[in-house]
């Protein structure tokens, strides 16, 4: 099974951070998930969490890999550029959406973004935290950072795990 984590053409949304943390949580729940890159050679079998970088729609190799996925998770910010990018990718790919992770939310998420992303799938809100924002710079894995954002991402990963396993039954 291939689950793709993407936000289309928008970079810096926290896709890789969420993919790593999601794989860690899913392994702890007993599902041997691995994070792989979309063009990284032969990834093998099992549950693969494909961590897509930001890519343009003219990049046929990334689009072809995205079309191979069984389901999609969108990691997005609260801005209209990300929203437009996610909507375009969703219109092209047309795969089942496990959920949308609305990342880096300060205080409360905007109703407009909740409504727009809610049309794609269940929205999981991750609050902004400076500790999580600098985890890569200090070389600490995201699941080792003691942060409210880590907790929100872990909760989202558990909900997505339930959603993914409900589809198998």
N, C-alpha and C positions, 0 to 999 in steps of 0.2 A: 504494500500500500504506500502510495506517495502523497504526502500532504505538503502543499506548497505555501510558503509564507512570503507574501509580496506586498508591495504598495505601488507597483507599476514604475513610473518614471521618477518618482519622488524619493530622494535619498535622505538619510538621517532620521528616519522615523522610528528606529529601534527594532528593525526586523531581525537582525542577527542576535541581538540581546534577547529578544523574546524567543527565538528559535532555540537558542542554547538553554534557556531556563525551562522552556516547555519540554525539551528532551530530557533534562534532568528530572523534572517532576514526573514525567510519564515512566521513566525507568524506575523511579521510587514506587510508583503504583503497579509495577510488575509488567510493563510493556516495553520491550527492548527497542527503544527508538534511537535513531542516529541522525545527526545533522550532517547534511551533505550540500555541496555547491551544485548548481544546475549543470555546469559544463565540466565537472570534475572527473570525467572518465567513467569507468564501470562501477557504480555504487554498490552492487550486490542486491540482495533481497532483504525482505523483512520490512519493518515500518521505517520509512525514510521521511525525515522532515527536510524538505528542500528549501534552503535559505537563498532566495533570489536577491541579487543586488538590484539597485535602480537600473532600469534599462529603457531604451526608447522603443517605440512600437515598430520601428524599421529594423530592429535586431531580430532577424528571423530565427536564429539559433535559440535565443531565450524564449521566444514565443512558442517554438516547437516543443521545448522542454516543458513549458507551462501547460501546454495542451496534453501532455502525457500524465499530468497529475490527476489523482482520483478526487481530491477536494482541495479547497483553497481557504487560507486564513489571511485576511487583510490586516496589516498593521498600519495605522494611519494617525496623522496629526489633526489638530483642529485648524485647518486652513483649507481654503477653497481650491488651491492648486492640487493638494493631495486628494481631495474629494473628486475632482475632475479626472485625475489620473486613475484612481481606483475604479470609477464608473466606466471609463473607457476599457480598461483591462477586463472588467467583469462582463461587459457587453461582447467582447471578443472571445473570452475563454468559455463562459457558460458552463462552469463546473459547480457542483454543490459547494456552498459556503458554510464552513463549520462555524465561523464567527468573525467579528470585526473587533480588533483590539484598538481602542481609541487611546493612544499613548500621549504622555506628557501633558496631562490636563491640569491646569492650574485652577484651584477652587472647584467650581462646578462646570460640567461640560455644557456647551451651547445647545439649546433645544433643536436648532436647525440641523446641527451635525448629528445629533442623536436620531433625528427623524430620517435624514438622508441615508446615513449608514445603516439604520435599522431596516431599511428596505432590502438590504443585501443579506443580512443575517443578524444574529443576536450580538449586541454591542457590549463589550467588556471595557470598562473605564479603568485606566491606569493613571494614577496621580503622579505629578511631576515631583522629583526629589533630586537634589543636587548630588547626593551620594551615588545614585545610580548613573547620573549624567557623566561622572568622571571615572567610572569603574574601568574602562578600557585604558585610560591614560596611566593608571597605576598598576595595570596588569592583573587585576583581580577578576575571577570569573563572576558573572552576574548573580549566580545562586549563592555566592559567599558574601555578598554585600548586604549589610543589615540596613534595609531601607523600606519605606512604605511602598515604593514602586515595586520592589521585589515581591512583597506580599501580594500586591494587586495582580502582578503578572502570574504568580503561582496560583492564585484563585482562578484567574482566567484559564490557565493551563488545565486545572482540574475540571472546570466546566466544559472545556473543549474535549477533554478526555472522555467525559460522560457522553457528550454528544457524538463523538466518533464511535464509541462502543455501542451506543444505542442503535446506530445504523447497521452494525454487524449482526445484531440479533434478529 
